[in-house]
Amino acid sequence: MPVDLPAESERVALEQLAVDLATAAGRFVRDERPDQVAVAETKATDLDVVTVMDTRCEALLRERIASARPDDGILGEEDGWSAGTSGLTWVLDPIDGTVNYLYDLPAYAVSVAVVVGDPTVPGGWTPVAGAVCNPRVDEVFHARAGGGARLDRPDEPGGTAYIRGHALRVREPESASKALLATGFSYDVDDRRAQGDIAVSMLTQVRDLRRMGAASLDLCHVAAGRVDAYYERGLQPWDMAAGVLVVTEAGGVVSGLAGPASRDMVVAAAPGLHATLHPLLVELHG
């Protein structure tokens, strides 16, 4: 079904705002990270934690969005959905990879996207613009609908020069057997058992498997050709809204098992590899 997107000039402005928001929030969670990160509460299980910084970061994002675009809605991982009147909704993950953040592993991110449609309905939303910031390595992946996907990063580790707007393109391996895949695991122990069985099956058919712990970054790594594909079950809109756009604007394909990407499954890869992996994952989840 055709989707009415904002005009190109507005999409450009929304992309820049997403970059600014993700960058500012990323620096906040990095620079304000205490030596001992406080755990505010647990979510569905004791393995899934919310830090005080999660809630502080989302409050910061909500305040800045309300100031810049007061008519837009906001859906955040921590504080839910605040409806707007503009037809646009910002979808926020204040810290994607919270466990990595707790352990100070350099693979956590702030994910900021703006979508049209209902972000709470699988297949009911379309990303317009988005950005994913990994503040530990000072990288920002970003895209807008119809505008391509790009990466802003230092020219070298610890370098002072900054490369902006590096164009991203997915990588198409010669075959699935030469593909490097990324995945993630649920915080639910029973789900993990099933996911472990699927991972074992996948490992016999691909080059190797990586589990890095932040879905938004996994998707962006597909776009950048750092991994060839990514699959995971159990993602929420805030986990994937920005990353899905970055992948598709980098020439990739993102889907679920039977329709759009959703909590049931996200599969992201270059078109040829996606065509190979998708039926395999459908079979394994059958």
Secondary structure, DSSP 8 states (H G I E B T S, - for coil): -------HHHHHHHHHHHHHHHHHHHHHHHHT--SS--EEEE-SSTTSEEEHHHHHHHHHHHHHHHHH-TTSEEEETTTEEE--SSSEEEEEEEEESHHHHHHT-S--EEEEEEEEE-TTSTT-EEEEEEEEEETTTTEEEEEETTS-EEEEEESSTT-S-EEEEEE------SSGGG-EEEE---SSHHHHHHHHHHHHHHHTTSSEEE--S-HHHHHHHHHTTSSSEEEESS--HHHHHHHHHHHHHTT-EEE-SSSS-BTTBEEEE-HHHHHHHHHHHHHHT-
